[in-house]
Each structure stands twice: as structure tokens, then as C-alpha cells.
Amino acid sequence: MKKNHVYGIGNALVDMEFEVEPSYLEKMKVEKGLMTLVDQNRQSELLNHLEGITHSRSCGGSAANTIIAVSQFGAKSFYSCKVANDEVGEFYYKDLIGNGVSTNMGEKREEGVTGKCMVFVTPDADRTMNSFLGITETFSENELVESELTDSEWLYMEGYLVTSPTGKAAAIKARDIAQANGVKTALTFSDPGIVGFFKDGFKEMIGDKKLDLLFCNESEAMSYTDSDNVDEAATKLKKLAKSFAITLGPKGAIVFDGEREIEVETNTVSAVDTNGAGDLFAGAFLYGITNGLSYGEAGKLACRASSKLVTQFGARLKQEQVDDIKKELLS
């Protein structure tokens, strides 16, 4: 029996969410629907034009959202990341611990600036992100805790790490440790723009052996495999991973359990904010397959959770919402 169900590695960013009109994105020359890396000055410029607009704040980063969801659903999780010794870093640390996630971070942290992600939500429920990585850009092998990784059932790697040389190296090191110690490997592509620009880096992160599990949406799947449709992409992904889950937004998901493809339907809802939906899907799915559910059952649980999330603002469900979903589907 392993200590952790899932050991995650990824960026540590404090998410700040704003409701904006498309005209704001056009005026500020922000590319809609994608994640764009920016420096601190650019982020300050964007913030200065948002005075008076209410936003929420929570510890985030794609993999962090997933690992928190794993914990919320009732599995044991560990997250390796990097924040600074500033007020934002302290907020991040306390929020992570408060959500039941164990971490490599302690009371002593390096000088620097903790990363922040501005999430712009438009009336069509689309999310656009501008991220200043701050100290998380230097996430490296130093943040890995090998004893926790080898005592985990799964390693979950955030695709955004591909943008940082030290982050990518850490992911490759973690993958090698996992594969040498019988820990299953999972990767999320994270963002269509990142997949298209860093395809060679992803090939390095995946390595010569098949991943045990790959998470992506249909745009990412088609981008990575140079496919014209999701069915063609799914066929090609089988060469990269023993299993996968492709999210299809309001159309649900396609799950491949190693033997067959399973189409998973989702609830029809009125979406107001899609931020974090893919991250939550991965977290609920990982909880499911580490707690006795089949891939089809885990996909259904993950779709139900994500369909609930998009009806509200923010990248995270409340604990009582998670409990209700479990009671409804698993009782």
C-alpha cells in the first residue's frame, strides 16, 4: 500500500480571476483563449487597467488544481512546487495545506516573487490566461522529494513545465524515478498553444517508453498529433500512452483504458467559466482509478465534476459540492 495516491509536479501560481469583455482583450492586445507568459511589468500594466473589477484569489497552477481535486475527492496527494517567501507565497502555502495536500514546501522559502496567473473570463465562458511565472520558473530537480514520489501510485506531470529548462529537466528526472520504481506516469498537455510551440520538448518529457496515462483536450490532441479530427488523434495517441482521456467540452470525453475507447457523456449545462475544468477532470479521474473505479466510471465522475464547475466562477469546487457528487454517483 503506497502512502500517496498521486504525486504531482508543476507550477505554483496564485490565480486571480477577472470577468472582462472581449473588447478589453482587444484593447490590451491579449490573445483570447490561450495561456501567454508575460513579465512582471506587463502583468502590472494589465492589472492597472483592471482597477475596480472584483477578482478571486486562490492557489493554482494547472497541476495544483488537479492535485487539490484529488485531495478533495478523498485520495492522498503530494505536490512539489516552488513559491517565494513573500506574502503571496505564504498565502499559497497555507491554501495548499488547508486543502489537505502534502508538499515539499516548508516555512523557509527563497527570496523572490511568487508567480501569478491572471485569468480573464469573457461572457462566452472562455478563459484567457496571462501568467508571470516568478520564482516557479526556477522549479527544478531540487524540489523533488524522491521518497514521496517512490511511495506514490501515480506521478502527475504538468505540461506547462515544458516552457522552463529546469522544469522540463525536473519532469524528466521524476519520470525516470517513477518508471524505475513501479510508479505509473501521467502527463497533461495543459494548453493548445503550448503543445504547438513546444512539441519537441513534450517528446523529451514523454521519453522512449509509453506513458501510463495522458490527459488532453481535443485541440491539444489534434495539435500534438497533426490530425484533422479527434478520432485520428486518438489513434495516434495510442502510440504515446497506454491509456488516455480526451475532454470534448460540452460533448463529454473519450476515454481509452488500454483496450477500448469509451465515449463519456456529460450533463448539459449553461457554462459561465471554463477555467480549471480540465484540471478538475484530471483530479476526479485520478481519484476514481486509484479508488476502484473503471476508466468509464472515472470518466463519468470527472465529467460530472467538470460540468458542475463550469456553471460557476473559479477553478475549484467547494468541498460540499464534491461530497454531493460522490454521494450521487458512488453511493
C-alpha positions, 0 to 999 in steps of 0.5 A: 500500500503506497502512502500517496495516491498521486504525486504531482509536479508543476507550477505554483501560481496564485490565480486571480480571476477577472470577468472582462469583455472581449473588447478589453482583450482587444484593447490590451492586445491579449490573445483570447483563449490561450495561456501567454507568459508575460513579465512582471511589468506587463502583468502590472500594466494589465492589472492597472487597467483592471482597477475596480473589477472584483477578482478571486484569489486562490492557489493554482497552477494547472497541476495544483488544481488537479492535485487539490481535486484529488485531495478533495475527492478523498485520495492522498496527494503530494505536490512539489512546487516552488513559491517565494517567501513573500506574502503571496507565497505564504498565502499559497502555502497555507491554501495548499495545506488547508486543502489537505495536500502534502508538499515539499514546501516548508516555512523557509522559502527563497527570496523572490516573487511568487508567480501569478496567473491572471485569468480573464473570463469573457461572457462566452465562458472562455478563459484567457490566461496571462501568467508571470511565472516568478520564482516557479520558473526556477522549479527544478530537480531540487524540489523533488522529494524522491521518497514521496514520489517512490511511495506514490501510485501515480506521478502527475506531470504538468505540461506547462513545465515544458516552457522552463529548462529546469522544469522540463529537466525536473519532469524528466528526472521524476519520470525516470524515478517513477518508471524505475520504481513501479510508479505509473506516469501521467502527463497533461498537455495543459494548453493548445498553444503550448503543445504547438510551440513546444512539441519537441520538448513534450517528446523529451518529457514523454521519453522512449517508453509509453506513458501510463496515462495522458490527459488532453483536450481535443485541440491539444490532441489534434495539435500534438498529433497533426490530425484533422479530427479527434478520432485520428488523434486518438489513434495516434495517441495510442502510440504515446500512452497506454491509456488516455482521456480526451475532454470534448467540452460540452460533448463529454470525453473519450476515454481509452483504458488500454483496450477500448475507447469509451465515449463519456457523456456529460450533463448539459449545462449553461457554462459561465467559466471554463477555467480549471475544468480540465484540471478538475477532470484530471483530479476526479479521474485520478481519484476514481482509478486509484479508488476502484473505479473503471476508466468509464466510471472515472470518466463519468465522475470527472465529467460530472465534476467538470460540468458542475464547475463550469456553471460557476466562477473559479477553478475549484469546487467547494468541498460540499459540492464534491461530497454531493457528487460522490454521494450521487454517483458512488453511493 
